[in-house]
Amino acid sequence: MELGKISDQGGCDYRELSCEWQDPQSLEFRQSGCAVSQAMVDMGSGVIGTQCTCTHLTVFAIALRNKQQLSPLCHATEVDYVLLALYAVLSVCVLVQLARITYYKLPKVSLAQHSLLLLASVLRIAFLVAKPVIESLAGLVMLGLLPSVIALILFIYLMLTWASLQLVGINLDPFARFRIPFVVVAVGVLVLAIALVIAVAASDATDAATMRQDVVSSGSYVLAALYAVVCVLVILAGFGLRKSLAQLSSHSSGISTASSGTPNNWREMFRWRVLVATVGLSSCLFASACLWVAAVQTDIIVSDAATLGTTTAFYVCDWLGLCLLTWLLSHAIATAAKRLDKSKSELSMSTSKH
């Protein structure tokens, strides 16, 4: 048994003796600078003997406090396990796509996109598992904020790609025109997130609860506003690209027919995927922005059940958005893989004929 630890109360909780001193300004008892050096507890007679070692002189007290075990998933709920399973399934799907990219030696851009998707999913899993372990608020903010920043950067990349496809040919590099603006925006979002974490850490160091709450609220509002802006831009870019594809289809020479006789117009298929992705991603982004704002409003979230519902809904929207991105990118990978397989097959047939 650890020094000062008295009894377990069911796995995650226990009671322990604590040496504390009274702050003369706030009149609150604090543990910093004091430690239990010896402890004797007789639960039968109720006699408690404790020797404290402190680094300063002031008013002291010995308290018996309830503590929590800082172990992964110690206080996880059923909802946490469901969310962990969802993100784990998404991670496996992304890993399969990464294996296909490596096998077919596809462009590095696809490798980077799927690597970021995998990183976002893994960080969500790490956050759900490590919530009881991380005592620092700055650590919690950093681990919870990074996946949202990565997802936001991927959403911006998709939006700029759709906008670029309306300005250049479909068969050309669709992202060449917006590469530099994308890098600037991505770096700006990362700097904003890092600044928020540093501000939270600074407020933790000064033990200013009001300042800490203001920093978290302000940062949440800014990031929610970014999500809302990207939501609007995704709608504009997605429906604009769908309209451009419709015009291209109307001017095309006709619809090609597969061997089975069914229509095989890739522009029509792409228009349908753009429509689904536009509606789905914009809905997920809008819901995430609203839930983010609601989560930091103490006058809106007034109960544990409401907090759990808001948090769960945010994670579900985040997971659905990542799934839509994975679905879009996986279709591109599948199309590229089929083309490579077809080229290899035609090459082998021509070689065998000669």
C-alpha positions as CSV (number, residue, x, y, z in Angstrom):
1,M,0.0,0.0,0.0
2,E,1.3,3.5,-0.8
3,L,2.3,5.9,1.9
4,G,-0.8,7.6,3.3
5,K,-3.2,5.5,1.2
6,I,-5.9,4.1,3.5
7,S,-8.4,2.1,1.5
8,D,-9.8,1.3,-2.0
9,Q,-13.3,2.3,-2.8
10,G,-14.0,0.2,-5.9
11,G,-11.2,0.1,-8.3
12,C,-10.7,3.7,-9.5
13,D,-11.2,5.6,-6.2
14,Y,-9.4,5.5,-2.9
15,R,-8.8,7.6,0.3
16,E,-5.5,9.0,1.4
17,L,-4.0,11.3,4.0
18,S,-2.8,14.6,2.7
19,C,-0.5,17.2,4.4
20,E,-1.7,20.7,3.5
21,W,-1.0,24.3,4.4
22,Q,-3.3,27.3,4.4
23,D,-2.8,30.1,2.0
24,P,-3.0,33.3,4.1
25,Q,-4.5,35.3,1.2
26,S,-7.2,32.9,-0.2
27,L,-7.5,30.9,3.1
28,E,-7.5,27.7,1.0
29,F,-5.5,24.7,1.9
30,R,-2.9,23.6,-0.7
31,Q,-0.7,20.5,-1.0
32,S,2.3,22.1,-2.8
33,G,5.4,22.0,-0.6
34,C,4.1,19.4,1.8
35,A,4.3,15.7,1.7
36,V,3.4,12.7,4.0
37,S,6.7,11.3,5.4
38,Q,5.2,8.8,7.8
39,A,1.6,7.6,8.3
40,M,0.1,5.2,10.9
41,V,-3.6,4.3,10.5
42,D,-5.5,2.0,12.9
43,M,-8.9,1.5,11.3
44,G,-10.2,-0.4,14.3
45,S,-9.6,2.3,16.9
46,G,-9.8,5.2,14.5
47,V,-6.3,6.5,15.6
48,I,-4.5,8.3,12.8
49,G,-0.8,9.3,13.2
50,T,0.8,11.3,10.4
51,Q,4.2,13.0,10.1
52,C,4.4,15.8,7.5
53,T,7.5,17.3,5.8
54,C,7.0,20.8,4.5
55,T,9.2,23.5,3.0
56,H,7.7,26.5,4.7
57,L,6.0,27.6,7.9
58,T,2.3,28.5,8.1
59,V,-1.0,27.0,9.3
60,F,-1.0,23.2,8.6
61,A,-3.7,20.6,8.5
62,I,-4.0,16.8,7.8
63,A,-6.9,16.0,5.5
64,L,-8.5,12.7,4.4
65,R,-9.3,13.1,0.8
66,N,-10.9,11.0,-1.9
67,K,-8.6,10.3,-4.9
68,Q,-8.9,8.7,-8.3
69,Q,-6.6,6.2,-9.9
70,L,-4.9,7.8,-12.9
71,S,-5.1,4.8,-15.2
72,P,-6.3,4.6,-18.8
73,L,-10.0,3.9,-19.2
74,C,-10.5,3.9,-15.4
75,H,-13.6,6.1,-15.6
76,A,-14.6,5.2,-19.2
77,T,-18.3,4.9,-19.9
78,E,-20.1,2.7,-22.3
79,V,-20.2,5.7,-24.7
80,D,-16.4,5.9,-24.6
81,Y,-16.0,2.3,-25.6
82,V,-18.4,2.7,-28.5
83,L,-16.5,5.8,-29.7
84,L,-13.2,3.9,-29.3
85,A,-14.6,1.1,-31.5
86,L,-15.7,3.5,-34.2
87,Y,-12.4,5.3,-34.4
88,A,-10.6,1.9,-34.3
89,V,-12.6,0.7,-37.3
90,L,-11.9,3.9,-39.2
91,S,-8.2,3.5,-38.4
92,V,-8.2,0.0,-39.9
93,C,-9.9,1.2,-43.1
94,V,-7.3,3.9,-43.5
95,L,-4.5,1.4,-42.8
96,V,-5.9,-0.7,-45.7
97,Q,-5.8,2.3,-48.0
98,L,-2.2,3.1,-46.9
99,A,-1.2,-0.5,-47.8
100,R,-2.8,-0.1,-51.3
101,I,-1.0,3.2,-51.8
102,T,2.3,1.6,-50.9
103,Y,1.6,-1.5,-53.1
104,Y,0.7,0.5,-56.2
105,K,3.3,3.2,-55.6
106,L,0.7,6.0,-55.9
107,P,1.5,9.7,-55.5
108,K,2.9,11.0,-52.3
109,V,-0.1,13.4,-51.9
110,S,-2.4,10.4,-51.3
111,L,0.1,9.0,-48.8
112,A,0.1,12.3,-46.9
113,Q,-3.7,12.6,-46.9
114,H,-4.2,9.1,-45.5
115,S,-1.4,9.5,-43.0
116,L,-3.1,12.6,-41.6
117,L,-6.5,10.8,-41.5
118,L,-4.8,8.0,-39.6
119,L,-3.1,10.4,-37.2
120,A,-6.5,12.1,-36.5
121,S,-8.1,8.8,-35.7
122,V,-5.2,7.6,-33.5
123,L,-5.2,10.9,-31.6
124,R,-8.9,10.6,-30.9
125,I,-8.3,7.1,-29.5
126,A,-5.4,8.4,-27.4
127,F,-7.5,11.2,-26.0
128,L,-10.4,8.9,-25.1
129,V,-8.0,6.4,-23.4
130,A,-5.7,8.9,-21.7
131,K,-8.3,11.3,-20.2
132,P,-7.9,10.0,-16.6
133,V,-4.1,10.0,-16.9
134,I,-3.5,13.6,-18.0
135,E,-3.7,16.0,-15.1
136,S,-2.7,19.1,-17.0
137,L,-5.5,21.0,-18.7
138,A,-3.0,22.2,-21.4
139,G,-2.2,18.6,-22.2
140,L,-5.9,17.7,-22.5
141,V,-6.5,20.7,-24.7
142,M,-3.6,19.8,-26.9
143,L,-4.5,16.1,-27.3
144,G,-8.2,17.0,-27.9
145,L,-7.5,19.9,-30.2
146,L,-4.9,18.3,-32.6
147,P,-7.3,15.9,-34.3
148,S,-9.8,18.7,-34.9
149,V,-7.0,20.9,-36.4
150,I,-5.9,18.0,-38.7
151,A,-9.5,17.4,-39.8
152,L,-10.0,21.1,-40.5
153,I,-6.8,21.2,-42.6
154,L,-8.0,18.2,-44.6
155,F,-11.4,19.8,-45.1
156,I,-9.7,23.0,-46.4
157,Y,-7.6,20.9,-48.8
158,L,-10.7,19.2,-50.2
159,M,-12.5,22.5,-50.6
160,L,-9.6,24.2,-52.4
161,T,-9.2,21.1,-54.7
162,W,-12.9,21.4,-55.7
163,A,-12.5,25.1,-56.3
164,S,-9.4,24.5,-58.4
165,L,-11.1,21.9,-60.5
166,Q,-13.5,24.6,-61.7
167,L,-10.6,26.7,-62.9
168,V,-8.3,24.2,-64.6
169,G,-8.8,21.1,-66.7
170,I,-9.9,17.9,-65.0
171,N,-6.9,16.1,-66.3
172,L,-4.4,18.7,-65.1
173,D,-3.0,19.2,-61.6
174,P,-6.0,20.5,-59.8
175,F,-4.2,21.9,-56.8
176,A,-1.3,23.8,-58.4
177,R,-3.0,27.2,-58.2
178,F,-3.9,26.9,-54.5
179,R,-0.9,25.1,-53.1
180,I,0.7,28.2,-51.5
181,P,-2.6,29.6,-50.1
182,F,-3.3,26.2,-48.6
183,V,0.1,26.1,-46.9
184,V,-0.4,29.6,-45.5
185,V,-3.9,28.7,-44.1
186,A,-2.7,25.4,-42.7
187,V,0.2,27.0,-40.9
188,G,-2.1,29.7,-39.6
189,V,-4.5,27.2,-38.1
190,L,-1.6,25.3,-36.5
191,V,-0.1,28.5,-35.0
192,L,-3.6,29.4,-33.6
193,A,-3.9,26.0,-31.9
194,I,-0.4,26.2,-30.5
195,A,-1.1,29.7,-29.2
196,L,-4.2,28.4,-27.5
197,V,-2.3,25.5,-25.8
198,I,0.4,27.9,-24.6
199,A,-2.2,30.4,-23.2
200,V,-3.9,27.5,-21.3
201,A,-0.6,26.4,-19.9
202,A,0.3,29.9,-18.8
203,S,-3.1,30.3,-17.0
204,D,-2.5,26.9,-15.4
205,A,0.9,28.1,-14.1
206,T,-0.6,31.2,-12.6
207,D,-3.5,29.2,-11.1
208,A,-5.9,31.8,-12.5
209,A,-9.2,29.9,-12.9
210,T,-11.1,32.9,-14.5
211,M,-8.3,33.5,-17.0
212,R,-8.2,29.9,-17.9
213,Q,-11.9,29.7,-18.5
214,D,-11.7,32.9,-20.7
215,V,-8.9,31.5,-22.7
216,V,-10.6,28.1,-23.3
217,S,-13.9,29.9,-24.2
218,S,-12.2,32.4,-26.6
219,G,-10.2,29.7,-28.4
220,S,-13.3,27.5,-28.7
221,Y,-15.3,30.3,-30.3
222,V,-12.5,31.1,-32.8
223,L,-12.2,27.4,-33.8
224,A,-16.0,27.0,-34.1
225,A,-16.1,30.1,-36.3
226,L,-13.4,28.5,-38.5
227,Y,-15.4,25.4,-38.8
228,A,-18.5,27.4,-39.8
229,V,-16.5,29.4,-42.4
230,V,-15.1,26.2,-43.9
231,C,-18.7,24.7,-43.9
232,V,-19.9,27.6,-46.1
233,L,-16.9,27.3,-48.4
234,V,-17.4,23.5,-48.8
235,I,-21.0,24.1,-49.8
236,L,-20.0,26.8,-52.4
237,A,-17.1,24.8,-53.8
238,G,-19.0,21.5,-53.9
239,F,-22.1,22.8,-55.6
240,G,-20.0,24.9,-57.9
241,L,-18.0,21.9,-59.0
242,R,-21.2,19.8,-59.5
243,K,-22.6,22.6,-61.7
244,S,-19.3,22.7,-63.8
245,L,-19.4,18.9,-64.2
246,A,-23.0,19.1,-65.4
247,Q,-22.0,21.6,-68.1
248,L,-19.2,19.4,-69.2
249,S,-21.5,16.4,-69.4
250,S,-24.0,18.4,-71.5
251,H,-21.3,19.3,-74.0
252,S,-19.8,15.8,-74.1
253,S,-20.2,13.6,-77.2
254,G,-22.3,11.1,-75.4
255,I,-22.3,8.5,-72.7
256,S,-19.9,5.6,-73.0
257,T,-21.3,2.2,-72.4
258,A,-19.7,-0.6,-70.5
259,S,-19.6,-4.2,-71.7
260,S,-22.7,-4.9,-69.7
261,G,-24.7,-2.1,-71.4
262,T,-25.0,0.1,-68.3
263,P,-24.0,3.8,-68.4
264,N,-20.4,4.4,-67.5
265,N,-20.1,8.2,-67.5
266,W,-17.5,9.0,-64.9
267,R,-18.5,12.6,-64.7
268,E,-22.0,11.6,-63.6
269,M,-20.6,9.3,-61.0
270,F,-18.3,12.1,-59.8
271,R,-21.2,14.6,-59.7
272,W,-23.1,12.2,-57.4
273,R,-20.1,11.7,-55.1
274,V,-19.5,15.5,-54.9
275,L,-23.2,16.0,-54.0
276,V,-23.1,13.4,-51.2
277,A,-19.8,14.6,-49.9
278,T,-20.9,18.3,-50.0
279,V,-24.1,17.7,-48.1
280,G,-22.5,15.3,-45.6
281,L,-19.3,17.3,-44.9
282,S,-21.1,20.6,-44.6
283,S,-23.7,19.1,-42.2
284,C,-20.9,17.5,-40.1
285,L,-19.0,20.8,-40.0
286,F,-22.0,22.9,-39.1
287,A,-23.0,20.5,-36.3
288,S,-19.5,20.3,-34.9
289,A,-19.3,24.1,-34.8
290,C,-22.6,24.4,-33.0
291,L,-21.7,21.6,-30.5
292,W,-18.3,23.2,-29.9
293,V,-20.0,26.5,-28.9
294,A,-22.6,24.8,-26.8
295,A,-19.9,22.8,-24.9
296,V,-18.2,26.0,-23.5
297,Q,-21.5,27.8,-22.6
298,T,-22.1,27.0,-18.9
299,D,-25.6,28.4,-19.1
300,I,-26.5,26.0,-21.9
301,I,-24.9,22.8,-20.5
302,V,-26.5,22.6,-17.0
303,S,-26.3,18.9,-16.3
304,D,-24.0,15.9,-16.7
305,A,-26.4,14.2,-19.1
306,A,-26.4,17.3,-21.3
307,T,-22.6,17.4,-21.2
308,L,-22.4,13.7,-22.2
309,G,-24.9,14.2,-25.0
310,T,-23.2,17.2,-26.4
311,T,-19.7,15.6,-26.2
312,T,-21.0,12.3,-27.8
313,A,-22.7,14.2,-30.6
314,F,-19.6,16.1,-31.4
315,Y,-17.5,12.9,-31.6
316,V,-20.1,11.3,-33.8
317,C,-20.1,14.3,-36.2
318,D,-16.3,14.3,-36.2
319,W,-16.2,10.6,-36.9
320,L,-18.7,10.9,-39.8
321,G,-16.7,13.7,-41.3
322,L,-13.5,11.7,-41.2
323,C,-15.4,8.7,-42.7
324,L,-16.7,10.9,-45.6
325,L,-13.1,12.0,-46.3
326,T,-11.9,8.4,-46.2
327,W,-14.7,7.4,-48.6
328,L,-13.8,10.1,-51.1
329,L,-10.1,9.4,-51.0
330,S,-10.6,5.6,-51.1
331,H,-12.6,6.0,-54.3
332,A,-9.7,7.9,-55.9
333,I,-7.3,5.2,-54.7
334,A,-9.5,2.4,-56.1
335,T,-9.8,4.1,-59.4
336,A,-6.1,4.6,-59.7
337,A,-5.5,1.0,-58.7
338,K,-7.9,-0.3,-61.4
339,R,-6.2,1.8,-64.1
340,L,-2.8,0.5,-63.1
341,D,-4.1,-3.1,-63.1
342,K,-5.7,-2.5,-66.5
343,S,-2.5,-1.0,-67.9
344,K,-0.5,-4.0,-66.7
345,S,-3.0,-6.4,-68.2
346,E,-2.9,-4.7,-71.6
347,L,0.9,-4.6,-71.5
348,S,1.1,-8.3,-70.7
349,M,-1.4,-9.1,-73.5
350,S,0.5,-7.1,-76.1
351,T,3.7,-8.7,-75.0
352,S,2.3,-12.2,-75.3
353,K,1.0,-11.4,-78.8
354,H,4.4,-10.3,-80.0
